[in-house]
Amino acid sequence: MREKRIYCLWLLLALACCYCGYSQTPGSSDSLLNRPPADTLHHAQAAAAFVVRSIYIEGNKKTKQEFILREIPFKVGEAYILQELVKKFEIARKQLMNTTLFHEVVVALKSFEGYNVDVSVQVRERWYIFPVPYFKPVDRNLNQWVVEQKASLSRVNYGAKLLYNNVTGRNDKLRLWIIGGYTKQISFSYDRLYIDRKLRWGFNFSFAMGKNKEVNYNTINDKQAFLKEDSYLRNFLNI
């Protein structure tokens, strides 16, 4: 009888241990009920603010980094939710392309650590120097130059233009014209969008000077009448 009681006691202890072990297993129904749904976790992460820790700019051999940063609509230290940050990436790409300095711009996430993100801005620059030949008759139209003036080269302006964009890496533009022939002329212009550190103020400067030996002084029977001398009749300077 005593042995039977001991056996029953051990059986009750074994059942109690099994019940406790089952109630503490990770896959139990209580754990599943307390775990938040996957879509709820995803929504929480999307709604969290991500802090821009750093911005890495690559591919800008000529263009200054501060000019590129000015066109980007977010700064280091600012925080945005994920959807807004993605929109900022697209705005940054469009604004950089609108400068006409780049063939291609890619703005993307480079890396992240927790809610700190690093942004990569990759650009591919254009060619900025363009020498252009210049040839233009001075008469009112090509027919007048060919028929009335016998396509005389003395009535042609010829020379070269130099177009130089992004001279200092700040989207500035330089134009130089050297013209000979009918009119001896040299002209120069320089346009810079920003001259201060905050990139708010700009300036432009231009001048042209030249001379020629012939002046159109009247129109007779629908034809231009010219006064011509061996010495230069007209000098001009424009600033």
C-alpha positions as CSV (number, residue, x, y, z in Angstrom):
1,M,0.0,0.0,0.0
2,R,2.8,2.3,0.9
3,E,4.6,1.6,-2.4
4,K,1.4,2.4,-4.3
5,R,1.2,5.9,-2.6
6,I,4.8,6.7,-3.5
7,Y,4.1,5.7,-7.1
8,C,1.0,8.0,-7.3
9,L,3.0,10.9,-5.8
10,W,5.8,10.6,-8.4
11,L,3.2,10.4,-11.2
12,L,1.5,13.7,-10.0
13,L,5.0,15.5,-9.9
14,A,5.8,14.3,-13.4
15,L,2.4,15.7,-14.7
16,A,3.0,19.0,-12.9
17,C,6.4,19.4,-14.5
18,C,5.1,18.7,-18.0
19,Y,2.3,21.3,-17.6
20,C,4.8,24.0,-16.5
21,G,7.1,23.2,-19.4
22,Y,4.3,23.4,-21.9
23,S,3.0,26.8,-20.6
24,Q,6.5,28.3,-21.0
25,T,7.3,27.2,-24.6
26,P,7.9,30.1,-27.1
27,G,5.4,28.7,-29.5
28,S,2.4,28.6,-27.1
29,S,-0.9,30.3,-27.9
30,D,-0.3,33.0,-25.2
31,S,3.0,34.1,-26.9
32,L,1.3,34.3,-30.3
33,L,-1.5,36.4,-28.9
34,N,1.0,38.9,-27.3
35,R,3.2,39.2,-30.5
36,P,2.3,42.2,-32.7
37,P,1.3,41.5,-36.3
38,A,4.1,41.8,-39.0
39,D,2.3,44.6,-40.8
40,T,2.1,46.6,-37.6
41,L,5.9,46.4,-37.1
42,H,6.4,47.5,-40.7
43,H,4.1,50.5,-40.3
44,A,5.9,51.5,-37.1
45,Q,9.3,51.4,-38.9
46,A,8.0,53.5,-41.8
47,A,6.5,56.1,-39.5
48,A,9.8,56.4,-37.5
49,A,12.1,59.4,-38.3
50,F,15.4,58.6,-39.9
51,V,18.3,61.1,-39.3
52,V,20.6,62.0,-42.1
53,R,24.0,61.2,-40.6
54,S,26.2,62.1,-43.6
55,I,26.0,62.9,-47.4
56,Y,28.7,61.4,-49.6
57,I,29.3,63.1,-53.0
58,E,31.1,61.2,-55.7
59,G,32.1,61.9,-59.4
60,N,32.4,65.7,-59.1
61,K,35.8,66.2,-60.6
62,K,35.2,69.9,-61.4
63,T,32.0,71.0,-59.6
64,K,32.4,72.2,-56.0
65,Q,30.8,70.1,-53.2
66,E,29.2,73.2,-51.6
67,F,27.4,73.9,-54.9
68,I,26.0,70.4,-55.1
69,L,24.9,70.5,-51.4
70,R,23.0,73.7,-52.1
71,E,20.8,71.9,-54.6
72,I,20.0,69.1,-52.2
73,P,16.7,69.7,-50.3
74,F,18.0,68.1,-47.0
75,K,21.0,68.6,-44.7
76,V,23.0,66.5,-42.3
77,G,21.2,66.3,-39.0
78,E,17.7,66.6,-40.3
79,A,15.2,63.8,-39.7
80,Y,12.5,62.5,-42.1
81,I,10.1,59.6,-42.2
82,L,11.0,57.0,-44.9
83,Q,8.4,58.1,-47.5
84,E,9.4,61.8,-47.2
85,L,13.1,60.9,-47.4
86,V,12.5,59.0,-50.7
87,K,10.7,62.0,-52.1
88,K,13.6,64.2,-51.1
89,F,16.0,61.9,-53.1
90,E,14.0,62.5,-56.3
91,I,13.7,66.2,-55.8
92,A,17.5,66.4,-55.3
93,R,18.1,64.4,-58.5
94,K,15.8,66.7,-60.5
95,Q,17.4,69.9,-59.1
96,L,20.9,68.8,-59.8
97,M,20.0,67.8,-63.4
98,N,18.4,71.2,-63.9
99,T,21.8,72.8,-63.4
100,T,22.7,71.3,-66.8
101,L,26.1,70.4,-65.3
102,F,25.6,66.7,-65.2
103,H,24.8,63.9,-67.7
104,E,23.5,61.7,-64.8
105,V,22.6,62.0,-61.1
106,V,21.9,59.2,-58.7
107,V,20.7,59.9,-55.1
108,A,20.3,56.8,-53.0
109,L,20.7,55.3,-49.5
110,K,24.4,54.3,-49.0
111,S,24.1,52.7,-45.5
112,F,22.3,52.9,-42.2
113,E,22.8,52.1,-38.6
114,G,19.6,52.0,-36.5
115,Y,17.7,55.2,-37.5
116,N,20.9,57.0,-38.8
117,V,21.3,56.9,-42.6
118,D,24.1,57.8,-44.9
119,V,23.1,59.2,-48.3
120,S,25.1,58.8,-51.5
121,V,25.0,61.4,-54.3
122,Q,26.7,60.2,-57.5
123,V,27.1,62.6,-60.5
124,R,28.6,62.2,-64.0
125,E,29.8,65.6,-65.3
126,R,29.4,67.0,-68.8
127,W,32.2,68.4,-71.0
128,Y,32.4,72.1,-70.2
129,I,34.7,73.7,-72.9
130,F,33.3,74.3,-76.4
131,P,35.4,76.1,-79.1
132,V,33.0,77.1,-81.9
133,P,34.0,78.5,-85.3
134,Y,32.2,81.6,-86.5
135,F,31.3,82.6,-90.1
136,K,28.6,85.1,-90.9
137,P,28.0,87.5,-93.9
138,V,27.2,91.0,-92.8
139,D,24.5,91.6,-95.4
140,R,20.8,91.4,-94.7
141,N,20.5,88.0,-96.2
142,L,22.5,85.3,-98.0
143,N,21.0,86.2,-101.4
144,Q,22.2,89.8,-101.1
145,W,25.7,88.7,-100.2
146,V,25.9,86.2,-103.1
147,V,24.2,88.2,-105.8
148,E,25.0,91.8,-105.0
149,Q,28.3,91.4,-103.2
150,K,29.5,88.4,-105.3
151,A,30.1,86.4,-102.1
152,S,33.0,88.7,-101.2
153,L,34.9,87.5,-98.2
154,S,35.6,91.2,-97.3
155,R,31.9,91.3,-96.2
156,V,32.1,88.4,-93.9
157,N,32.7,88.2,-90.2
158,Y,34.8,85.2,-89.2
159,G,36.6,84.0,-86.2
160,A,36.0,81.8,-83.2
161,K,33.9,81.6,-80.0
162,L,35.0,80.0,-76.8
163,L,32.2,78.8,-74.5
164,Y,33.5,77.7,-71.1
165,N,30.9,76.5,-68.6
166,N,31.5,75.7,-64.9
167,V,34.8,77.6,-64.9
168,T,35.4,77.6,-61.2
169,G,33.1,74.6,-60.4
170,R,30.2,76.9,-59.3
171,N,28.2,76.8,-62.5
172,D,29.8,80.1,-63.8
173,K,30.0,80.8,-67.5
174,L,32.7,82.5,-69.6
175,R,32.2,83.6,-73.2
176,L,35.0,84.9,-75.5
177,W,34.5,86.0,-79.1
178,I,37.4,86.9,-81.4
179,I,36.1,88.1,-84.7
180,G,37.9,89.3,-87.8
181,G,37.0,90.2,-91.4
182,Y,34.4,92.9,-92.0
183,T,34.3,93.9,-88.3
184,K,37.3,93.6,-86.1
185,Q,35.8,92.7,-82.7
186,I,36.6,91.1,-79.4
187,S,34.0,90.5,-76.7
188,F,34.1,88.9,-73.3
189,S,31.4,88.0,-70.8
190,Y,31.5,86.3,-67.4
191,D,28.4,85.2,-65.4
192,R,28.6,83.8,-61.9
193,L,25.5,82.8,-60.0
194,Y,27.0,83.0,-56.5
195,I,30.0,84.9,-55.0
196,D,29.3,84.7,-51.3
197,R,29.7,81.7,-49.0
198,K,25.9,81.4,-48.4
199,L,25.4,81.3,-52.2
200,R,22.9,84.1,-52.3
201,W,24.5,86.8,-54.5
202,G,25.9,86.7,-58.0
203,F,27.2,89.0,-60.7
204,N,27.9,89.3,-64.4
205,F,30.3,91.4,-66.4
206,S,30.7,91.9,-70.2
207,F,32.4,94.2,-72.6
208,A,32.8,94.3,-76.4
209,M,35.1,96.5,-78.5
210,G,35.7,96.7,-82.2
211,K,36.0,98.7,-85.4
212,N,35.2,98.6,-89.1
213,K,36.0,100.5,-92.3
214,E,32.5,100.6,-93.8
215,V,29.3,102.2,-92.5
216,N,25.7,101.7,-93.9
217,Y,24.5,105.3,-94.0
218,N,21.3,105.0,-96.1
219,T,19.0,102.7,-98.1
220,I,18.4,103.7,-101.8
221,N,15.9,101.9,-104.0
222,D,15.7,99.2,-101.4
223,K,19.5,98.7,-101.4
224,Q,21.9,99.5,-98.7
225,A,24.3,102.4,-99.4
226,F,27.7,102.2,-97.7
227,L,30.4,104.7,-96.9
228,K,33.8,103.1,-97.1
229,E,37.3,104.4,-96.3
230,D,40.7,102.8,-96.0
231,S,40.9,104.0,-92.4
232,Y,38.5,102.8,-89.8
233,L,35.3,104.8,-89.8
234,R,33.7,103.4,-86.7
235,N,35.0,102.3,-83.4
236,F,32.8,101.0,-80.5
237,L,33.1,100.0,-77.0
238,N,30.3,98.4,-75.0
239,I,30.4,97.6,-71.3
